[in-house]
Amino acid sequence: MKLLSLVTALFAAGSAVAFAPASNGARAVVSTNMAAAEELYIDEERRFLMNLILLGSGAVTVGAIGVPYIAFFVPPGAGGGGGGVTAKDALGNDIYAQAYIESKPANDRSLAQGLKGDATYLIIKEDKTLESYGLNAVCTHLGCVVPWSSNNNKFQCPCHGSQYSPEGAVVRGPAPLPLALAHCDVADDGKILFSPWTEEDFRTGGKGWWN
């Protein structure tokens, strides 16, 4: 009987320990694990936000550099009527057709700033009207600016002796090609406009070499 009572007492004690609530140490471990998981979640959020900020900054930088670079290679609008570049004088002032024509004699060929900033001849015809095209003044031999000689009625390059007709066609080498053409028009506000010449070169009958 004593042995049976002892076994019963031991069994009761074991059951009590098995079903006893968790100790304070176990609760502390659980709390620590939860806090660590929470910190990890917060760190992930911060990392994600930082990545977004870095990505946005990079996109802005690339855009600021890339857009002008791409725009440089986009050709200006072709055609002879709209979207041209305003002709400017030596001081950078816009040139107005009426005042310009009144200040020049017939058959005058004077320089203005044209497409891409190139020196370009404005031509006054015999009837004192503006010619529908301008001539790029850059020699097609080695790039010198070719002056107009009114006495000889032709363009004469001082660098290597190339000569061009009043329309810019080659009359003597070593220049291999005629002077480039540009459309010349008058805008609604009276300003002279240059725009790219993409049609056939009327002097050669073929496509312009500058296109």
Buried (B, 14 or more C-beta within 10 A) or exposed (E): EEEEEEEEEEEEEEEEEEEEEEEEEEEEEEEEEEEEEEEEEEEEEEEEEEEEEEEEEEEEEEEEEEEEEEEEEEEEEEBBEEEBBBBBBEEEEBBBBEEBBEEBEEBBBBBBBBBEEBBBBBBBEEEEEBBEBBBBBBBBBEEBBBBBEEEEEBBBBEBEEBBBBBBBBBBEEBBEBBBBBBBBBBBEEEBBBBBBBBBEBEBEEEEBEBE
